[in-house]
């Protein structure tokens, strides 16, 4: 999920999506480490920002009778987003379709452009329209706790994509959280890189260096599964980043220090742009790269036989459907799972078109089709 981080207070809060981070001390570790030192199978379990236990998205549903009950309420909804991106538009599209099925009218949609103060103003603007539901993702969890308090006090149902306001818990201030299966995303990246390298090689590991639950666990899952599945692949260089603009310099340093490097993992797709630039400048067509988020630039590179060999999508439309369905739970007083997670799809050169349709609910652009 591509969450590009906002500098300042929100930096550790969101690394957006285009879902929505690992770094802190726990995920980084020493350079030249070998994750294959431990051969115990990694866990596929992970926890939400408040320790929420994941529930599979297919467990979230409303019965026909419950849908009739929602429709009878003539409810309204609004979106208070962190940014405006392809991912957000796809999520909103999925949510709008599900809201329409539930008879819920959308009365507003806003973008904060990764500005916490702007998001606070957007909350006030939206509340003036008296929506029964607000679908949101916090730009800065700490600031959002105060910004969304008037909505909570008013009894507005809050449904959250990935990042809730700090201290807001499912079944209390929010109905629940909808996001991706982080362990599955990490494992998929490890499998794609391992296969592309033929099960052996030397890899650079570029994780997100901020304390954000979503990417912390996703990055770690890649590292754990790579070591378990491919004992002959060694991580010889590790470096965290908080600013995606630094990834080009980091990649250049890794390539200089390890001329035999032939693989790289990057925390998310737009951050991989700098890595691709470094590889092209050095003429390193042999280095295979995997990352998260299905973005057009990286997908086009993969289709053309470039450095990208695997991308993991977010299932954005399905996330939107889940958010709208969870809103229905809140409106009729049905207890919702505290955190619902969707299954991502791995995209390789051969499967990228289908993965794009699954992610965005539309045909991929010509560049992704290799035209």
Secondary structure by P-SEA (a helix, b strand, c coil): ccccccccccccccccccccccccccccccccccccccccccccccccccbbbbbccccccccaaaaaaaaaaccccccccccccaaaaaaaaaaaaaaaaacbbbcccccccccaaaaaaaaaaaaaacccbbbbccccaaaaaaaaaaaaaaccbbbbcccccccccccccccbbbbcaaaaaaaaaaaaaaaaaccbbbbbbbccccccaaaaaaaaaaaaaaaaacccccccbbbbbccccaaaaaaaaaaaaccccccccccccccaaaaaaaaaaaccccbbbbbccccaaaaaaaaacccccbbbbcaaaaaaaaaaaaaaaaaaccccccbbbbbbbbbccccaaaaaaaacccccccccccc
